[in-house]
Amino acid sequence: MKFSEGEQVLAKMPSSDDYQKARIVNVKGNKYKVLFRGGEEYTVNETDLKAQRTSRSQTRSRGRPSGKSPSRSSPSRRSPARKSPARSPNSQSRKLPVRNARQAKISIARLEIPKDNSSDTDRTEGSESLKDEFVEPPIQSRLRELGPITRRSIRIMSGVAKAEHDHKLMMLTRNIDRAASLPVERKAQYNALSDGKERGLSVQPEENDLIFQDIMKSIHYEDFDLETFSEGKTKEIDFLSKPQEWGGWIGALLLIIAIPVCTILLQIACSNNHCSSKKFHVSLYKEWKLFLNLEAFLSYAGFLCFVAIISVLPIGRLIDGQQSIIGRLQYRINGIWILILSLIIFGGFVYKGYNISDFLIKNSLSLSVAGLTYGILLAVALYVKGGRMPVSNLNIYGSTNNIIYDFWQGREINPRLGPLDFKLILLRCALIGTILINLAAIVKINQSIAPELNNLNYIAIEVALLQIVHAADNLVFESSAVTSFEITYEGTGFMLITRYLTYPFLATLTTRYLLTNKINKSIYLIGLFTVFFCVGYAIYRVSNSMKDKFRKNPFEPSLSHLETIPTKRGKRLIVSRLWGHVRHPNYLGDIIMHWSISCLSFATDFLPYIFAIQLTLLLIHRAVRDNARCGLRYGYAWKQYCSRVKYMILNRVF
């Protein structure tokens, strides 16, 4: 582009061959819309334009050699009366301080075209009526109007233009930075620019061009409505400051109170060699020593430190997580190695005669209280830490103005302290703790049985083994967990931390119930629920593996048969195989497995079914939350997906 908008040029009118003074109004490729002195506007080609002839520079560079021959520059051939004014020592041009121009600080806000009510040879009455259209012309034109052009002023002009361009680009991209950094974007964010398109919802390749065009449009002062943009920012702040899930801050407060109380009551009902809601007596637990056992607190703290230390050791491979504004987080996949070391230590205690099995089973109440205590302390620490983190690291659903709700949801999604990833460490503690308690139950059964196999509590052993399989699967396939909803999108707050630290004692309620309530049932019924568990496990594992493989590389040849729907974020939604029947087949498999385990107790008491009920409600609520988030994240593509896959978890039911 040879000329820019607002520039004064000489243009040829369509009906004439003469060049007249004009001002460029708009540029489209090689077509220029110009405004002539008489007020007429025409669109002309670039060949019909030429720059205005400017006066020769009144100053010359001292270092530039003269182009004249020595004879013409001889003093004897120069008339004293024809001495150039520019060379006169008393000339005003000679006094122009070049060094001052280099020191001048020019900013867009300070550059104002002086108002002159006197006549101007370059302005007519027709052009005066359109002066509002040129309130802020390009910086090149404004600098040109301030004085004569020199080589030094051109260098200053180009430097100011570049600084202005960089500053506006930084300010505009800063507004996009928050929405690009957060895992869930809202449709109301950054959507109030003048062209009405969504802003900041994504920086995926398919939207890069649109966002870049809008940024460049604003840089060149084209149709940028600052007032509308400010109103949009205010709407966004108001929208983000309101709690969106879990019934708002009131629901979060009730859950913060209910979770510790319910956890402790369930452990009271299943302790002291009995596990039944019928023998539940709170009056027997009046001594604080039954809740606050120093040995249990120290043991749990040692277990947490052991898992944290092994997690940061260079054991296992490094993998990349999902892309975020701060880059791809790396994860050390060594959960299975931590499990192996834990089993070796557990076996060593059993071999040496330490009664570790009785300790884990009988002290479930004090251990769960220790888990709740550590969970509350860690949640408070991470809440304080999140207040000092940049916006890009924060959880959009835990960044409201409500302390209770933010404490419940968690300010950060993946809080880290150096190499320590708190969320992954807590997940490993939950799974390994569940395996150790189930192993303790198996050891206790073997130590208490008579020589005859007829007295073997084989249902309790089978339930313990099935729970071990479920927990160990998550450690073996730990690399697929980093792309799950919990790791990628869920905030690390009171909700997640306390659930992980009390998970081993709630998940093993069925096993501990069968330790004190021996049940004999038909082998066929046991086999039936075992088959149900295997079916649920197959659905769970196949769907999770397919989703993980597709998220890591959707163009893998083995996935080419999958039918997908493209989204505006550059991702694709699977609408075939298991993911074409329901939106969350992995949730369905998880629910089937836990109900199979609970039903193996054949109990009339509700205690063995508590965890299955809790998990079902949690996954149903998570599916609803995820559906709402995906609707905001993917827009029309998600509506298409929902029209194809109508049910969330169970086909034709929910």
N, C-alpha and C positions, 0 to 999 in steps of 0.2 A: 504494500500500500504506500503510494508516493506522498499523499497528503492526508492530514488528519482532520477530524471534525473541529469546527470553529476557526480554522485557518483562513487567513486572507489570501486570495489567489486572483489571478487573471483568468477569466473564463470566456469562452466563445458562445454567444447566444445561438440557438438553432437557426434563426432567420438571418443571421449576419455572420460575416467573417472577421469582424472586429472583436478584439478582446476588451472586456470591461471588468472593472473591479467587482468582486463578489466574495461571499463568505460561504464556506462549506457547512451544510446543515446535517447531512447524513452520508454515510459511506456504505455501500454494498458491493463488495468485490471491486470491479473496475468501473462501477457506476457511482457518480457523485451527484448528490442533490445539493444545488447551490442557490443562494439568495443574492440576487443582483441589487444594485443600489436603488433601483426604482421599486423594489418590493416584489419583483417577479421571482418565482421559483421554477427551476428547470432541472431535469436530470440529464447530465452530459457524460460523455466518455472521458476517460483519463487523458486521451490524446487532445481533448479540447481544453485542457487546463495547463497552466504554467504558473510558476511561482512569481510573486510580485518582485520586481526589481528593487532591491534594497540598496541603499547608499553604500559605497565602499567603506570599509572599516577605516576609521580615522586614526587608528593606531596600528603600528606594524610591530611584528616580533623583532626584537633586537638581534636575535641569533640567526634569523633567516637571511641568507645571502641575497643580495639584489640581483635581479634578472637583467639589469642593464649592462651594456658593455662599458669598459673603463673609460672610453673616450666620451660617452654620453654622460658619465657621472663626474666628469672633470669639473672642477670649480670654475674654470675659465669659460665653460659653455653654459653655465647656469646664470640666468638673469636674477639680480637681487630682488627685482619687483615681483618675480614669479615663485618666490619661495613658498613652499607648501605650508599652510597654517598648522598642519599636524606636526611639523618640525620646529615650529616656533617655540621657544622656551616659555613664552608668556601665554601660550594657547591654553584654553580651558581643557581641550582634549588631552593635552599633555599632562594635565594635573589629575586626570582620572586615576584614582588609586587602584591599581590592579591587585595589590596585596589585600586591600579591604574587601574586594569582591570575593576573595578566597575565604575570608574569615566570616562572611555574612552567613547567618542562619536563616534559611528560607523554609517556611512551612506552609502548608496549604491553607491553614486557618488564617494566616497573616497576609496572604496574597490577595489584595483587593484592587480591583480596577478603579482608579480614581474617577469620581463623578465630575464631569465637565459639562456645564450648561452652554458653553460656547459652541460655535459652529465647528463641525469637523468635516473635512473634505472627504473622508471615507464613509460618512454616515448621512443618510437621508431620512426624511420623515417616514418613508415606507419601512425602513429597517428599524427605526426607533420603536415602532409598535411591537416588534418581536424581540425586544431586548431581554425580556424575562426568560426567553428560551435559552439565552446564553449567560445565565447567572454564573455558571461555573465552567468556563471553557477549559480546554486542555492546558496543562501547565506550560507547554511550549509556546502557545499563543499568548498566555498571560505574561510570561517572561519577555516575549518579543515586544509587547506593548510597553514594558517598563523602560526601555532604552535601546540604544544601538547594540547590534549583535557583534561580538568579537569572538575570537577563538577561545579565549578564556571563559567568556560568559556561556558559550556553548557547552564547555566541559562542566561548568557549574550547573547548567540547566539539566544536562543528562544525569548528573549525580543526584539532583533533587528529585527528578522524575523516578529514578530507580528507588530512592528511599521512600517516596510516596507509595509506589507500587508494592514494595515489600511490607510496608506498615499496614496498608489496607488488606493485603492478602493474609497477614498474620491475624488481624482482628477478626476477619470473617471466618477463617478456619478455626479460630479459637471457639467460636460459637458451635461449630460442628463437632468439636473434639469430644464434648461430653457425651453426646448421643452415640457417637461411634465407639466410645469406650465401654458402654454399658451393655450387659447381656440382653436386656429386653428394652426395646425402644417403643415409644408411644406415638400414636398417630398425631397427637396434638403438638408434638415437639417440633419446634423450628418450622412451622408450616404457615407462617404469616408473612412471608415475603410477597412482593407485588404480583408475581406470576402465579401464586396459589399452589405451588408444588410443595411436596413434603421436603423438609430440610433435615439433614442429620440423621435420618433413619438408618442409613447404611453408607459405607464407603466401598461397596462391592464394585467390581469392574463395570457392571451394566449401568450403574448410576454415576460413575466417575465423570462421564462427559457432561451430564446435565448439571452436576454440582459445579464443575469447573467453569461451564458457560455462565452460570449464575454469578459465580465469584468474579469472573472477568467482566461481566456486565456491570456489576456494582463498582468495580475499579474504574471503569470508563464512564461513570456517572450516567448510566442509562436506566431510567425508570426505577431507581432505588428509593423506596418509600421508608424513610427512617422511622417515622411515627408508627406506621403499621408494623414494622419489625419490632419496635419496642413493646407494642401491645401484645404481639405474639410471644415475646419473651416473658411478659408478665403472666399470660395465660399458662405458659409452660411451668413457671415456678409455682403458681397456685395449684396446678394439676399434680405436680410431683410432691407437694407438701402434704397431701392427704393420704392417709393409709388406705391401701387398696384391697388387702386380703385379710383373712382370719377374723372378719367381723370388726376391723378397725382396732383402735387402741383398747377398747373395752374388752373385745374378745381376746386380745393378746394378754391383757392383765389377768383375766380369768384363767387362761391356760397356764400362765406363769405360776399361779397359785395352785391350780388343780394338779399339774403334773407331779410335783414333789409329793403332795399329799397322797395321791392315788398310788404312786410308786411305793411309798413306805407302807401303806395299808396292805397292798398286795404281798409285800415281803413279810409283813407280820402274819398274814394268813397262811404263809407257806414257810414256816421256820419252827425250830424246836421240835424236830422229829414228827411234825404233823403238817399236812398241806390240805386244808379243806376250809371252805367258807363257812361251814357249819360249826367249826371249832374256833371261830374267829372271836377273840376276846382282847380288846385293846387294854382293858384294865390290868392285864398281866404284864404290861410293858410300861410300868411307871418309872423304872430306874433308867437314868440317862446312859448308864454304862452299856445297856443293851443296844443303844443306837450309836454311841460314840466309842468305838473300840480302837484304841491306839494301834494295836497290832494290825487291824484291818486297814486303817488309814495309811500306815507306813507301807504295808504290802501293796496296796493299790498305787501309791505314789511311786514305789519302786518299779512296778510293772509299767506304768506310763513312761518313766524315764528310760527303762530298758528299750521299749519300742521306739522312743524318740531317738535314742543314740544309734541304734542299729539302722534306723531309717536314713540317717545322713551319711552313713558309711558308704564308700564306693563299691557297694555290692549290688549286683543287678544292673540291668541296662537302663539307659536314659531314653525317654520318649518325649515327644512334643504333645502338648495338649491342644485345646482349641485356640484359634486365633483371637486376640483381643487387641485393644488399643495400645497396651503396654508390651505387646509381642506375644509369642507363644510360650506359655509357661512349660518348663521342663519338669518331669517327674521321674524319680528313681524308683523303678519297679522292683522292689525286693520284699514285698509282703510275704511271699511264700517262704523266703529264707528266714524271715523273722519267726514265722510259724514253726519251721523245722527246729530252730534254736530253742524256741519255747517248749516244744515237745521233748527235746533232749534234756532240758533243765527239769521239766516236770517228771520225766522218767527217772532222772537222777534222784530226785526227792523221794519218789516211791521206792526206788531200789535201796536207798539208804535207810528206809524205815520211817521217814518223816510222814506224819499223818496229814498230808496236804489235801487229800480228798475230803476228809471230814471238815477241814478248815474252810474250804470253798463252799461246801454245802451248808454247814451250820451257821456260817457268818455271812450269809447272803444279805441279811438285813443291814448289818453294819457296813458291809462293802457297798451296798447300794446307797447308803447315806454318804459314804465317802465319795462315791461317784457324783452324787448331786452336789456335794460341797465343792469339789474340784470343778465341776461344770459351771456353777454360779460364779466362782472366782475367775475362771478363765473367760467366761462371757463378759464380765465386767472389764477385765483387762483388754480384751479385744475391742470392746466398745470404746474405751478411751483411746486405744491405738488407732481405731478407724477415724476418730476425729482429727487426727494429724496427717492423714493420708491424702494424696491428691484426688481430685474428682474422678479421674479415670479408673482408680482402683476400687471405687465404692459400688455398693449394691444399690441399684436404682429403687428397689422396693424397701430398702432399709435406710434411705436418705431423706426421710420426711423430717418435719419439725417436732415430732412427738418422741420423747425419750423412751417411753414404754414400748411403743411399737418398734422403734429402731433397735432397742435392746433385744426384743423378741426375734426379729428377723435377722439381725446382724448387719453391721455397716459394710463389711467387706465380704466378698464372695470367696476368695482364696487368700486368707491372711497368712503371711509368711514372716518369719524372723530369721533372716539369713537363709541357711539351707533348710530350715524347719518349715514344713507345710502342715499347719495345724489340722486342717480338715482331713488330709490323708492319714495322719498319725491317729486321729480319733477314730477314723473308720477301721483302721487295722486293729486298734485296741478292742473295738466292739466285736469284730469277727473272731480274733484270737481268743478273747475272753470267753466267748460262747463255746468255742471248741474245747477249751480247758475245763470248763464246768461240766460239759457233757462227758468228757473223758473221766473226770472225777466221779461222776455218777456211775459210769461203767466199772471203774475200779472198785467203788464201794459195793456194787452188786456182786462182783466176783469175790470180794472178801467176806461177804455175809452169807453166801449160799452154802448149802449142804453138798456133800459129794454127789448126790443124785442130780442129774440134769433136769429132772421133773420139777424141781424147785427153782429153776432159773427163771428170772423175770425177763423173759426174752422180748416182751413188748416194750419195756423200758429201754432195753439195749437197742432195739430197732429204732425207736424214736430218737435216741441219742445219736445213733449212726446217721440217720437221715438229716438231722440238724448239723452234724459235722460235715456231711457232703455239701449241704447248702452253703455253709459258711466258707468251707475250703474252696468251693467253686469261685467265689468272689475274690479270693486271694490268688488262685491260679490264673484267672482271667482278669487280673487287676488292671492290665493295660486298657481294657474296654471300659473300666469304671470311670476313667478320666474324661470320657465323653458323655457320661450320664447326666441326668438332670440335676442330681444333688451336687456333683462336683462342678458342673459348668455354670449353673444358674442359681442354686440355692445359697442364701446368705449364711454365714457362720455366726449365728447368734445363740441366744439361750435355747431356742427350740432345737437346733441341730446338735449342739454340744451336749446338753443333758440327755438327749435321746441316744446318742452314741455311748455315753458313759454309763447309762443304766440298761442298755440293750442286752448285755449278757444275762442279767438277772430276770428280765421280763421274757426273753426268748426261751429260757430254760424252765419256765413254770410247768410245762407239760411233763418234762423229764423228771423234775423233782416231785411232781404229783404222783407219778407212777412208782417212785421209790418207796413211798409210804402207803400207796394204795395199789396193791398187786391185783391185776386183772387177768383173767383167763378167757380168751375168746377163740372162736374157730379160726383155724389157719387160713380158711378161704376169705374170711372178712379181712384178716390182716393182709393177705395177698392182694385183695381188691384195693385197699387204700394205698398199698405200696405201688400198685400199677398207676393209680391216680397221681401219686407223687412223681413217678417217672415221666408221665405224660406232661405234667406241669413243668418239670425240669427241662424236658426237651423243648417245649414252647419257649421257656425263659431263656435257655442258652442259645437256641437258633436265632431267635429274634434279636437278642442283644449282640450276638456276633455279626449278624447281617448289618445292623445299624452302625456298629462300630467300624466295620470295614468300609461301609459306604461313606461315613463321615470323613474317614481318613483319606480315601481315594475313590471318589464316585466314578472315575473313568477306568477302574480296574476291569480287565476283560471278563473275569468271572462274574461281574455284576452287570454285564451288558444286557442281560435278559430282563432286568428289572424295569418296570414302567414307572416313570417319575413325572412330577409336575414342577416346572421351573418357577422360581420365586424372584422377586425384585432384589433380594439380597445376594443373588448369585448361587444360592443353595438350591437343592432339589428335594422334593418330598416323595417318598416311596409309596406307590399305590398298588403294589402287587405282592404276591405271596402272603405271608402272615400279616404284613403291614397293610395289605389291601382289604383285610377282613375287619380289623378293629384298629384304632389309632394307637393303642398301647398293648400289644400282645405280650410284652415282657411283664407288664403289671398283672395280666391274666395268669401267666405261668407262675408268678410269685404267689399270688393268692391261692391257686390250686395246691401248691406245695405246702403252704402253711396250714391250710384247712385239712389236708391229708394227714399231716403230723398231729394236729389237734384231735382229729376224729379217731386216731389210733388209740387214744386213751379210753374210748367208749365210756366216758364219764357222764354222770348226771350233774356233776358240779360244774359251775361256770369257769373255775380257775384255769383248767387246761385250754379253754377256748379264748381266754382274754387276749392273748397276743395275736391270734388270727383275726379277731374282731378289730383290734386296734390297727393292725396292718391293712385290713380291707378298707376301713374308713380313711386311713391316711392316704392310700393310693387313689381312692375315689376322689378325695379332695384335691390331691395333686394333679390328677387328670383334668379336673375342672380348671384349676389354676393354669396349668400348662396350655389348655385349650384357649383360655382368654389371652394369655401372653402371645401365643402363636398367631392369634387373630390380629393383634396389634403389630406383630413383627412382620408377617408375610402378606397381610392385606387380602387382596382379591385371590391370590394363589391359595390361601388357606380356605377361603370359601369354596373354591373349586375342589380342594381336597376333602372338605367336609361333605360336599355333595356326592363324592365318590365313596368315601369311607364314613358312614353315618353314625357309627357307634364307637364309644371310647374304649370300653374294656370287654364287655360281653355282647356278642352279636344278638340283635333283636331284643336286648334287655336294657343295656346302658351304654 
